[in-house]
């Protein structure tokens, strides 16, 4: 029984940790719809943008650090629009003109075109890759994943704690009743003894 309780408490901690993580990912969205913690932007690689990265596999999680200076031939991550939605892609800078960076990007028709970028659209060039964790983050941030992997576990934890509270409350209530019953019997015994003493 103690082992089960320990395992349950460990499970509670895990649930709370990833609920906090998912909530933070949702709350710290930037203007482009991506999670950003200070200078670090969180990007998941999926079927939508996997072909826009070099040597990065599907399902990876990228932590891209903000950069302030770039030069020709730097591979940079930047925000692009596909199907009226911002996505993150990467390309190499081929030229710099009038303070804007030019990359060989791809348009919605999969045609190679030169794209001019300003500093606001460029995320950075340095990143950390964590394999397959992107699958989990995408799942947790989806509506179905959030419902079954966040809301449902929270409800189960809440229900368990509520049941434990009711059990403890009833146990304490029974102890109070037993104490009162014992106290009443003791008073009756004392009264009887005093009454007998008076008779004697």
CORHU-V425756 format. One record per backbone hydrogen bond with DSSP energy under -0.5 kcal/mol. CO is the residue of the C=O (numbers start at 1). NH is the residue of the N-H. E is the energy in kcal/mol with one decimal. If there is no record, write none. Layout:
[[CO NH E] [CO NH E]]
This chain:
[[1 5 -2.0] [2 6 -2.4] [3 7 -2.6] [4 8 -2.4] [5 9 -2.4] [6 10 -2.2] [7 11 -2.3] [8 12 -2.3] [9 13 -2.1] [10 14 -2.2] [11 15 -2.6] [12 16 -2.7] [13 17 -2.4] [14 18 -2.3] [15 19 -2.1] [16 20 -2.3] [17 21 -2.2] [18 22 -2.5] [19 23 -2.5] [20 24 -2.4] [21 25 -2.3] [22 26 -1.8] [23 27 -2.5] [24 28 -2.5] [26 29 -0.7] [28 36 -3.1] [30 33 -1.8] [34 30 -3.0] [35 42 -2.9] [36 38 -0.7] [37 40 -2.0] [39 41 -0.5] [39 66 -2.5] [40 37 -2.8] [41 43 -0.5] [41 64 -2.6] [42 35 -0.5] [43 62 -3.5] [44 46 -0.6] [45 59 -2.8] [46 49 -0.5] [46 50 -1.8] [49 52 -1.8] [50 53 -1.1] [52 90 -1.7] [53 55 -0.5] [57 60 -1.4] [59 134 -1.8] [59 135 -1.1] [60 45 -2.6] [61 130 -2.9] [62 43 -2.6] [62 64 -0.7] [63 65 -0.5] [63 128 -1.7] [64 41 -2.7] [65 126 -0.6] [71 74 -1.8] [74 76 -0.7] [74 93 -2.4] [76 91 -1.8] [77 123 -3.0] [77 124 -1.1] [78 89 -2.4] [80 82 -0.5] [80 87 -3.0] [82 85 -0.8] [85 82 -3.0] [87 80 -3.0] [89 78 -2.5] [91 76 -2.8] [92 104 -0.8] [93 73 -3.2] [95 102 -3.0] [97 100 -2.3] [100 97 -2.6] [101 103 -0.5] [101 117 -2.9] [102 94 -3.0] [102 95 -1.4] [103 105 -1.3] [103 115 -3.0] [105 113 -2.5] [107 110 -1.9] [111 107 -2.3] [113 105 -2.2] [115 103 -2.3] [115 117 -0.5] [117 101 -2.6] [118 121 -0.9] [118 122 -1.0] [121 79 -2.3] [121 123 -0.5] [123 67 -0.8] [124 77 -3.0] [126 65 -2.8] [128 63 -2.5] [129 131 -0.5] [130 61 -2.7] [130 133 -0.6] [132 135 -0.8] [132 136 -0.9] [133 137 -2.2] [134 138 -2.6] [135 139 -2.2] [136 140 -2.7] [137 141 -2.1] [138 142 -0.8] [139 142 -0.6] [142 146 -2.7] [143 147 -1.9] [144 148 -2.5] [145 149 -2.7] [146 150 -1.0] [146 151 -2.6] [147 152 -2.2] [150 154 -2.0] [151 155 -2.4] [152 156 -2.4] [153 157 -2.6] [154 158 -2.6] [155 159 -2.7] [156 160 -2.5] [157 161 -2.6] [158 162 -2.3] [159 163 -2.3] [160 164 -2.4] [161 165 -2.2] [162 166 -2.3] [163 167 -2.4] [164 168 -2.4] [165 169 -2.7] [166 170 -2.5] [167 171 -2.2] [168 172 -2.7] [169 173 -2.2] [170 174 -2.4] [171 175 -2.0] [172 176 -2.2] [173 177 -2.1] [174 178 -2.5] [175 179 -2.3] [176 180 -2.3] [177 181 -2.6] [178 182 -2.3] [179 183 -2.2] [180 184 -2.3] [181 185 -1.9] [182 186 -1.9] [183 187 -1.9] [184 188 -2.3] [185 189 -2.0] [186 190 -2.0] [187 191 -2.4] [188 192 -2.1] [189 193 -2.2] [190 194 -2.4] [191 195 -2.3] [192 196 -2.2] [193 197 -2.1] [194 198 -1.9] [195 199 -1.7] [196 200 -2.3]]
